[in-house]
Amino acid sequence: MTASTSTVLTARALLLDMDGTLVNSDAVVERVWRRWADRHGLDGDEVMKVVHGRQGYASMAVLLPSRPMEQNYADNARMLAEETADTDGVVAIKGAAEFLASLRGLGVPHAIVTSADVALCAARMAAAGLSLPELRITAESVGASKPDPEGFLKGAAELGVAPEDCVVFEDSGVGISAGRSAGMRVVGVGPRAGFHRPDVVVRDLRGVRVDVVDGEVRVRVG
C-alpha cells in the first residue's frame, strides 16, 4: 500500500528506527563502509546493498562468511568509533523534528529502536538537531541484530504495550522484516522502504500526522 491515498493506523505506541527514518546519515555510511570494502577487497556497491539497518558485525558476517565472529565484533567496535566521530553531512529527515515534537506534546508512548550503539545514536541525533526520546533501544540493549525482532519486542515490552498495538517506522529491508516478525505494522519511510513491502510507504515524515483520540493513537499517512 502506498501513501497516494490517506491511510490511518491505530496504535498504543510507536517504535522508530533512527538512520534513514529520523536521520539521514547516508553520507557517513557510504564513506565508512566503502573504505571498509576497499580494505577487504570487496565491491563497494555490493557492500552498500547489505549494510543498511544491520549492526556492523552482522553485515560483516554476511559479507565475509568465513571470518570468525570474534574478528567481526572487534572490527565492528572500530567502525562504530569511526562512524561516531564522523557527523559531516548528517541531517534530519524532513519532518522529523516536527514529528518527534508532536509525539512529545501529545504524550504518545514511543522509543527509538536502532542498530547504532548509545554513543553513535546520541552523536547522530545531536548532529541532526533532534531530541532523543526517553526510551532508546540500542545495540547494547539486544543480543541479535535486525532482522531479528528482538529490539522491537523489547521496545514494546519496556513501554508496556503489546506488539500488535505498536506501529514501527523503518526505512531498510532488514528493519521492515524485523517489525513484521515482531507482529507489528510498519510504516516505510523513504526511497528504500518501498521495495520491502511495508504496510504503507511515505516519502518522509512530513507526510505523517499523529493524533490521540480517546486514548488511542492514530497515525495518518498521506
C-alpha positions, 0 to 999 in steps of 0.5 A: 500500500502506498501513501497516494491515498490517506491511510490511518493506523491505530496504535498504543505506541510507536517504535522508530528506527533512527538512520534513514527514518529520523536521520539521514546519515547516508553520507557517513555510511557510504564513506565508512563502509566503502573504505571498509570494502576497499580494505577487504577487497570487496565491491563497494556497491555490493557492500552498500546493498547489505549494510543498511539497518544491520549492526556492523558485525552482522553485515560483516558476517554476511559479507565475509562468511568465513571470518570468525565472529570474534574478528567481526565484533572487534572490527565492528567496535572500530567502525562504530568509533569511526562512524561516531566521530564522523557527523559531516553531512548528517541531517534530519529527515524532513519532518522529523523534528516536527514529528518527534515534537508532536509525539512529545506534546501529545504524550504518545508512548514511543522509543527509538529502536536502532542498530547504532550503539548509545554513543553513535545514536546520541552523536547522530541525533545531536548532529541532526538537531533532534531530541532523543526520546526517553526510551532508546533501544540500542545495540547494547540493549539486544543480543541479535541484530535486525532482522531479528525482532528482538529490539522491537519486542523489547521496545514494546515490552519496556513501554508496556504495550503489546506488539500488535498495538505498536506501529514501527517506522523503518526505512531498510529491508532488514528493519521492515522484516524485523517489525513484521516478525515482531507482529507489528505494522510498519510504516516505510519511510523513504526511497528504500522502504518501498521495495520491502513491502511495508504496510504503507510507504511515505516519502518522509515524515512530513507526510505523517500526522499523529493524533490521540483520540480517546486514548488511542493513537492514530497515525495518518499517512498521506 
